[in-house]
Amino acid sequence: MRLDAAIDGFLQHLEANGCSVHTVRSYRSDLRSLQRFCGNGRARVARMTPTGLAEFLTSPHARIGPTGVVRSASALNRLRAVLRSFFRWLHETGQVRSNPACALRVRSLRPMPPVLLDPCDEWRLLAAMRGSDDFLAHRDRVMVEVLSGTGIRIGELVGLDVRDVDLNAAQLTIRAKGGVQEARHLNRRLVRSLRAHLRRRKRLAASSSALFVGRSGRRLTARQFARRLHGWLATAGVNRRITPHTFRHTLATRLLSATGNLRLVQRALGHRRVDTTSRYAQLPDEALARALEAV
Protein backbone atom coordinates (compact mmCIF):
# COMPACT_ATOMS: atom_id res chain seq x y z
CA MET A 1 0.00 0.00 0.00
CA ARG A 2 1.19 3.52 -0.81
CA LEU A 3 1.82 5.91 2.06
CA ASP A 4 -0.77 8.45 0.89
CA ALA A 5 -3.52 5.80 0.79
CA ALA A 6 -2.47 4.50 4.23
CA ILE A 7 -2.68 8.01 5.69
CA ASP A 8 -6.16 8.51 4.24
CA GLY A 9 -7.26 5.19 5.74
CA PHE A 10 -5.84 6.09 9.14
CA LEU A 11 -7.57 9.49 9.20
CA GLN A 12 -10.84 7.79 8.30
CA HIS A 13 -10.23 5.36 11.17
CA LEU A 14 -9.82 8.32 13.57
CA GLU A 15 -13.04 9.93 12.38
CA ALA A 16 -14.93 6.64 12.70
CA ASN A 17 -13.74 6.36 16.31
CA GLY A 18 -15.14 9.76 17.26
CA CYS A 19 -11.97 11.87 17.21
CA SER A 20 -12.70 15.58 16.94
CA VAL A 21 -12.25 17.55 13.73
CA HIS A 22 -9.32 19.37 15.37
CA THR A 23 -7.59 16.11 16.30
CA VAL A 24 -7.96 14.70 12.80
CA ARG A 25 -6.69 17.97 11.29
CA SER A 26 -3.64 17.89 13.57
CA TYR A 27 -2.83 14.25 12.66
CA ARG A 28 -3.30 15.04 8.97
CA SER A 29 -0.86 17.96 9.14
CA ASP A 30 1.83 15.89 10.86
CA LEU A 31 1.46 12.89 8.55
CA ARG A 32 1.52 15.06 5.44
CA SER A 33 5.02 16.19 6.43
CA LEU A 34 6.09 12.51 6.36
CA GLN A 35 4.32 12.15 3.02
CA ARG A 36 6.27 15.08 1.54
CA PHE A 37 9.54 13.64 2.86
CA CYS A 38 8.75 10.35 1.12
CA GLY A 39 8.22 11.83 -2.34
CA ASN A 40 4.66 13.03 -1.80
CA GLY A 41 3.34 9.67 -0.64
CA ARG A 42 4.58 7.38 -3.41
CA ALA A 43 6.62 5.28 -0.97
CA ARG A 44 5.25 1.91 0.14
CA VAL A 45 4.46 1.65 3.85
CA ALA A 46 5.82 -1.92 3.90
CA ARG A 47 9.27 -0.53 3.10
CA MET A 48 9.34 2.02 5.91
CA THR A 49 12.14 1.32 8.40
CA PRO A 50 13.26 2.69 11.79
CA THR A 51 16.26 4.24 10.02
CA GLY A 52 14.00 5.94 7.50
CA LEU A 53 11.82 7.41 10.25
CA ALA A 54 14.93 8.64 12.09
CA GLU A 55 16.07 10.36 8.88
CA PHE A 56 12.65 11.98 8.57
CA LEU A 57 12.61 13.20 12.18
CA THR A 58 16.00 14.89 11.75
CA SER A 59 15.09 16.43 8.38
CA PRO A 60 13.68 19.92 7.70
CA HIS A 61 10.36 18.27 6.78
CA ALA A 62 9.92 17.35 10.46
CA ARG A 63 11.87 20.16 12.10
CA ILE A 64 10.07 22.98 10.28
CA GLY A 65 6.30 23.25 10.43
CA PRO A 66 3.88 24.01 7.56
CA THR A 67 4.09 27.76 8.23
CA GLY A 68 7.90 27.78 8.01
CA VAL A 69 8.43 28.11 11.76
CA VAL A 70 10.85 25.76 13.56
CA ARG A 71 8.85 23.21 15.54
CA SER A 72 9.03 23.39 19.32
CA ALA A 73 10.09 20.43 21.47
CA SER A 74 6.43 19.75 22.30
CA ALA A 75 5.46 19.82 18.59
CA LEU A 76 8.21 17.29 17.79
CA ASN A 77 7.00 15.20 20.70
CA ARG A 78 3.51 15.21 19.22
CA LEU A 79 4.92 14.25 15.82
CA ARG A 80 6.65 11.20 17.32
CA ALA A 81 3.42 10.25 19.09
CA VAL A 82 1.49 10.56 15.81
CA LEU A 83 3.98 8.30 14.03
CA ARG A 84 3.75 5.72 16.81
CA SER A 85 -0.04 5.76 16.62
CA PHE A 86 -0.11 5.58 12.80
CA PHE A 87 2.29 2.68 12.44
CA ARG A 88 0.77 0.80 15.39
CA TRP A 89 -2.57 0.94 13.57
CA LEU A 90 -0.95 -0.29 10.34
CA HIS A 91 0.68 -3.19 12.22
CA GLU A 92 -2.43 -4.13 14.21
CA THR A 93 -4.56 -4.15 11.04
CA GLY A 94 -2.05 -6.35 9.22
CA GLN A 95 -1.02 -3.77 6.64
CA VAL A 96 2.66 -3.98 7.66
CA ARG A 97 4.53 -6.96 9.08
CA SER A 98 6.52 -4.97 11.62
CA ASN A 99 6.15 -1.57 13.29
CA PRO A 100 9.08 0.72 12.36
CA ALA A 101 7.96 3.34 14.91
CA CYS A 102 7.94 1.05 17.96
CA ALA A 103 11.37 2.30 19.07
CA LEU A 104 10.39 5.98 18.96
CA ARG A 105 10.23 7.55 22.40
CA VAL A 106 7.92 10.37 23.42
CA ARG A 107 9.92 12.63 25.72
CA SER A 108 8.60 13.72 29.09
CA LEU A 109 8.33 17.51 28.89
CA ARG A 110 7.25 19.95 31.52
CA PRO A 111 4.16 21.69 30.12
CA MET A 112 4.52 25.37 29.36
CA PRO A 113 2.39 27.64 31.56
CA PRO A 114 -0.72 28.76 29.65
CA VAL A 115 -0.97 32.26 28.19
CA LEU A 116 -3.43 34.29 30.26
CA LEU A 117 -5.51 37.38 29.64
CA ASP A 118 -4.51 40.30 31.83
CA PRO A 119 -7.52 41.83 33.69
CA CYS A 120 -6.66 45.28 32.32
CA ASP A 121 -6.56 43.95 28.75
CA GLU A 122 -9.85 42.16 29.30
CA TRP A 123 -11.45 45.38 30.56
CA ARG A 124 -10.13 47.32 27.54
CA LEU A 125 -11.42 44.66 25.15
CA LEU A 126 -14.93 44.65 26.61
CA ALA A 127 -14.95 48.46 26.82
CA ALA A 128 -14.14 48.67 23.11
CA MET A 129 -17.02 46.32 22.34
CA ARG A 130 -19.44 48.30 24.52
CA GLY A 131 -18.55 51.40 22.52
CA SER A 132 -20.87 50.22 19.74
CA ASP A 133 -24.54 49.26 19.94
CA ASP A 134 -24.34 47.42 16.63
CA PHE A 135 -25.78 43.87 16.62
CA LEU A 136 -22.45 42.32 15.64
CA ALA A 137 -20.54 44.21 18.34
CA HIS A 138 -23.07 43.11 20.96
CA ARG A 139 -22.96 39.54 19.70
CA ASP A 140 -19.15 39.48 19.82
CA ARG A 141 -19.15 40.84 23.36
CA VAL A 142 -21.59 38.17 24.53
CA MET A 143 -19.43 35.49 22.89
CA VAL A 144 -16.35 36.79 24.71
CA GLU A 145 -18.28 36.86 27.98
CA VAL A 146 -19.44 33.26 27.49
CA LEU A 147 -15.90 32.11 26.72
CA SER A 148 -14.57 33.99 29.74
CA GLY A 149 -17.34 32.88 32.11
CA THR A 150 -17.67 29.20 31.16
CA GLY A 151 -14.28 28.19 29.72
CA ILE A 152 -15.84 26.36 26.79
CA ARG A 153 -13.86 25.91 23.59
CA ILE A 154 -14.45 28.01 20.49
CA GLY A 155 -15.82 25.00 18.58
CA GLU A 156 -18.30 24.39 21.39
CA LEU A 157 -19.27 28.07 21.42
CA VAL A 158 -20.05 28.41 17.71
CA GLY A 159 -21.76 24.99 17.79
CA LEU A 160 -24.40 26.22 20.27
CA ASP A 161 -28.03 26.34 19.16
CA VAL A 162 -30.75 28.50 20.69
CA ARG A 163 -32.30 25.40 22.27
CA ASP A 164 -29.03 24.76 24.14
CA VAL A 165 -29.62 27.82 26.34
CA ASP A 166 -31.77 27.31 29.45
CA LEU A 167 -31.87 30.65 31.22
CA ASN A 168 -34.28 29.42 33.91
CA ALA A 169 -31.85 26.66 34.91
CA ALA A 170 -28.86 28.95 34.20
CA GLN A 171 -27.26 26.30 32.00
CA LEU A 172 -25.72 25.78 28.58
CA THR A 173 -25.71 22.38 26.90
CA ILE A 174 -22.57 21.97 24.81
CA ARG A 175 -21.32 19.23 22.53
CA ALA A 176 -17.85 18.56 23.91
CA LYS A 177 -15.02 16.45 22.48
CA GLY A 178 -16.24 13.13 21.14
CA GLY A 179 -19.76 14.55 20.64
CA VAL A 180 -20.64 14.12 24.32
CA GLN A 181 -23.32 16.51 25.61
CA GLU A 182 -22.35 18.34 28.79
CA ALA A 183 -23.94 21.10 30.88
CA ARG A 184 -22.13 24.32 31.83
CA HIS A 185 -23.29 26.70 34.55
CA LEU A 186 -24.16 30.32 33.71
CA ASN A 187 -23.61 32.97 36.35
CA ARG A 188 -26.12 35.82 36.77
CA ARG A 189 -24.14 38.17 34.50
CA LEU A 190 -24.12 35.64 31.69
CA VAL A 191 -27.84 34.97 32.07
CA ARG A 192 -28.51 38.71 31.63
CA SER A 193 -26.16 38.97 28.65
CA LEU A 194 -27.63 35.95 26.87
CA ARG A 195 -31.20 37.12 27.51
CA ALA A 196 -30.36 40.45 25.87
CA HIS A 197 -28.65 38.65 22.98
CA LEU A 198 -31.65 36.40 22.37
CA ARG A 199 -33.95 39.45 22.23
CA ARG A 200 -31.72 41.05 19.59
CA ARG A 201 -31.41 37.80 17.66
CA LYS A 202 -35.20 37.51 17.34
CA ARG A 203 -35.20 40.67 15.23
CA LEU A 204 -33.18 38.87 12.54
CA ALA A 205 -34.77 36.57 10.00
CA ALA A 206 -32.31 33.86 11.02
CA SER A 207 -32.22 30.85 8.72
CA SER A 208 -30.24 28.85 11.27
CA SER A 209 -30.92 27.41 14.70
CA ALA A 210 -27.49 28.68 15.78
CA LEU A 211 -27.23 30.84 18.86
CA PHE A 212 -24.62 33.11 17.29
CA VAL A 213 -25.33 34.20 13.71
CA GLY A 214 -24.26 36.94 11.32
CA ARG A 215 -26.53 39.52 9.72
CA SER A 216 -27.37 36.96 7.05
CA GLY A 217 -28.81 34.68 9.72
CA ARG A 218 -26.22 31.96 9.14
CA ARG A 219 -24.12 30.35 11.87
CA LEU A 220 -20.87 32.12 12.70
CA THR A 221 -17.77 29.95 12.20
CA ALA A 222 -14.79 29.66 14.54
CA ARG A 223 -12.51 31.24 11.93
CA GLN A 224 -14.87 34.20 11.46
CA PHE A 225 -15.05 34.83 15.20
CA ALA A 226 -11.26 34.55 15.56
CA ARG A 227 -10.87 37.26 12.91
CA ARG A 228 -13.46 39.44 14.64
CA LEU A 229 -11.69 38.99 17.97
CA HIS A 230 -8.36 39.97 16.40
CA GLY A 231 -9.97 43.17 15.12
CA TRP A 232 -11.45 44.04 18.49
CA LEU A 233 -8.12 43.48 20.24
CA ALA A 234 -6.47 45.89 17.80
CA THR A 235 -9.23 48.46 18.41
CA ALA A 236 -8.73 48.09 22.17
CA GLY A 237 -4.96 48.53 21.83
CA VAL A 238 -4.19 45.04 23.17
CA ASN A 239 -0.97 44.00 21.47
CA ARG A 240 -0.49 40.58 23.06
CA ARG A 241 -1.42 37.45 21.10
CA ILE A 242 -4.82 36.51 22.49
CA THR A 243 -6.85 33.65 20.99
CA PRO A 244 -10.32 32.31 21.87
CA HIS A 245 -8.60 29.51 23.84
CA THR A 246 -6.87 32.11 26.05
CA PHE A 247 -10.19 32.73 27.81
CA ARG A 248 -10.38 29.04 28.78
CA HIS A 249 -6.86 29.14 30.25
CA THR A 250 -7.65 32.37 32.09
CA LEU A 251 -10.85 31.07 33.68
CA ALA A 252 -9.14 27.87 34.82
CA THR A 253 -6.24 29.75 36.42
CA ARG A 254 -8.52 32.26 38.16
CA LEU A 255 -10.83 29.51 39.41
CA LEU A 256 -7.92 27.53 40.83
CA SER A 257 -6.49 30.65 42.46
CA ALA A 258 -9.87 31.43 44.06
CA THR A 259 -10.68 27.90 45.29
CA GLY A 260 -7.45 25.91 45.39
CA ASN A 261 -9.56 22.97 44.21
CA LEU A 262 -8.08 21.22 41.16
CA ARG A 263 -11.01 18.78 40.95
CA LEU A 264 -13.45 21.68 40.71
CA VAL A 265 -11.44 23.19 37.85
CA GLN A 266 -11.40 19.77 36.17
CA ARG A 267 -15.21 19.68 36.30
CA ALA A 268 -15.51 23.25 35.06
CA LEU A 269 -13.35 22.52 32.00
CA GLY A 270 -14.80 19.08 31.35
CA HIS A 271 -11.42 17.34 31.45
CA ARG A 272 -11.58 13.56 31.57
CA ARG A 273 -8.35 13.30 33.58
CA VAL A 274 -7.13 15.54 36.36
CA ASP A 275 -3.53 15.42 35.11
CA THR A 276 -4.71 17.42 32.09
CA THR A 277 -5.91 20.09 34.51
CA SER A 278 -2.73 20.03 36.57
CA ARG A 279 -0.92 22.39 34.17
CA TYR A 280 -2.89 25.19 35.82
CA ALA A 281 -1.39 24.29 39.20
CA GLN A 282 2.03 25.66 38.23
CA LEU A 283 2.70 28.48 40.65
CA PRO A 284 4.28 31.65 39.27
CA ASP A 285 7.65 32.55 40.81
CA GLU A 286 6.25 35.42 42.89
CA ALA A 287 3.56 33.15 44.41
CA LEU A 288 6.20 30.56 45.29
CA ALA A 289 8.38 33.26 46.88
CA ARG A 290 5.49 34.49 49.03
CA ALA A 291 4.71 30.95 50.15
CA LEU A 292 8.33 30.29 51.15
CA GLU A 293 8.47 33.58 53.09
CA ALA A 294 5.40 32.50 55.06
CA VAL A 295 6.92 29.16 56.14
Steps between C-alpha positions, in 0.01 A plus 500: 500500500619852419563739787241754383225235490605370844479851646152550355390168650642590840327840506173330410561257787541796740178661381311171532619472861360840595817711495427871473545697179793682664673174593463359150627827349805492728581136409453579131744792517769293672463200269506717189850613599607132493323464166695793352827356632421171326447648154144620554368164616624271223704290744363163611421474871636143505845639420507755781780430749612637839800655323274670248282647775811623684614672179158662469496622861839669457409654163359849432168335408456408868695781664320782318123527515258576213521875567881502478553533875742265680300245698518518878606204715134432583403507129775247420379291791151501352641404160673195650177405677307531172749274322477242778121504481493482118740210464348312795166514318662377177663210688189406699287498183751280318603758242868479602687202642699699754463840667793729407388762755498271805843625611402868489484657844269782602700726730368609837473879480392744763191674360536868424287727720189612309475850354254703707292809438600792719199653686586845363510367143171321555340822626632694198371234261149499646498881521581521129212265423258698718589810300268382222133404520520316169356145499833345402691689770247390762511143374881494512500636854256233617716232336808630682307507827384140451854385423633688802223389737467132405839399356344317207698455180441710190363199309252439781403868503422534129329158508236623748137512389228716653345190658827436687441806720285449811490834677259377769743224600799729429660235280654448158501160332814459291625226272847433638783289357378168366148642450412457868232739629597683818341776709681822595384738772413862416555765764249785542698735273502247219128433538433874456735526202353198322143617564584833336671320211200275439270805486723660236531175307121471468500816289702320231341270246746229602509199270698300755432356843843627608526716808761727343429609142607774261273758340416244233356272767759228442710339773825677583810283450798471734728658239264796453482563874879472536539771235241718673677455833833598343339820372352587837833444675665741256224757561550463876877544466577151634822396330548158659407187304160406639297214350153366588672220697673760721168562676481131597852510647421823684180370659671180614790688660272751674269225625791302642643812663162578660419147623823301510289206382648325195207256479256790476701651214504158332119491513470857376716427194355156435838326510484122512823474701622724778860488375382700198380767742818494706681736260303780665650410838842637403567782742658817362837590654360787708231273652764241588718770659211623715422146612862434600514829694193392697652166608 
